[in-house]
Amino acid sequence: MTLLEVNQVSKRFGGLTANQDVSFTVDAGQVVGLIGPNGAGKTTLFNCIAGFFAPTSGRILLDGLNIAGLSPEACAKAGVARTFQVARTFASMTACENVMTAAMLLEHNIVKSRVAAMHWLGFVNLDRFADKLAASMTISEQRRLAVARALAIEPRILLMDEVMAGLNPSEVREAVEVVLKIRDKGIACLIVEHVLEGIMPIADKIVVLERGMKIAEGTPQQVSNDPLVITAYLGD
């Protein structure tokens, strides 16, 4: 069943076109990779889906509701959560307190929001660091903390922006395991990623952008053998 439908979405900044007529769908519980060279427009598209930018044209439907142009808060309440390329944590707060800030969106009771925060910290294997300050956590831990905080709003789709970038092979495997656990809970994942060895084995579908336009869509095998994709990444 289609959960997210990106329909002919374009985003322009003055004379610069960051996205042009991009269309694709994400089904409930599906893992979709969004890849492409630097400057392809991946993060801009994320920002449109999550409400940080309003598309210049096109529609973004979440379970039939057009969320294009809604605020980030409204998109979050509709069921869209996201992480960022650089993990945004409250450095002077503990891991548990960081996740509680999101859990409070659903549960205004401090005790219950702490219980929810501990649940999601355990989900990403960070419960043992619940009382650790975010500022003292490693990059890998901060990325997983950001995922736990996003999950605390109980989204229907999670947008993950380069959660594997800069991680060593062991940390990439740990990140992959978290994504698979999220999928198993029935939460759809749309993932911007440059670490292809991390996303290709777990994605149900790959969407490829170049210069703001979609140039390919299909299974990881189909996309990896597409001449347009090979040219986009490796040159003529």
C-alpha angles and dihedrals in degrees: 000000000000112000103169124031119187104194122190093321118182128177123191130183104198105297094349118095109205096172127019124194095323116179133176140125137232119206124215110278093009127134111219123182120212109200140165143125122297110289093024092127100253098133092042089056090049089052090053093050093047095047100252090115129028111226116245088225140350135056134272112200124193109192088333096313115117104230096171108128096013119131120261089252092053091047090050091052089049089057108271119127128172146185127211136235089249110042108247108211134158095252097199093049129080123252090255093050090050092056092042090062088066096037088058088068088073103023120037093187110101095214094048093045089053090052089051091047092052090050093055093042087055090048091061093038095252101110091108087061095050093121096040118112112248090229091064096050124104121250090257092050092047090051091052090045089056089051091050090051091050091049091051090077087059096235128193091218129025120205109206118192113203097319090166099048114123095007125130119240093266092051091047090055090050091051090049090052090053091051091051091050090051091051091049089058089059095252114138117231127207107188130191105203142165094183094087094178087062100047103033098067095049105036120103089200138009126212116196124204128191124177089349096306131103108246100171143011130180146084117332090256093050093048096045089055095046111116092215091055093047090051092047092054103032106023129239 
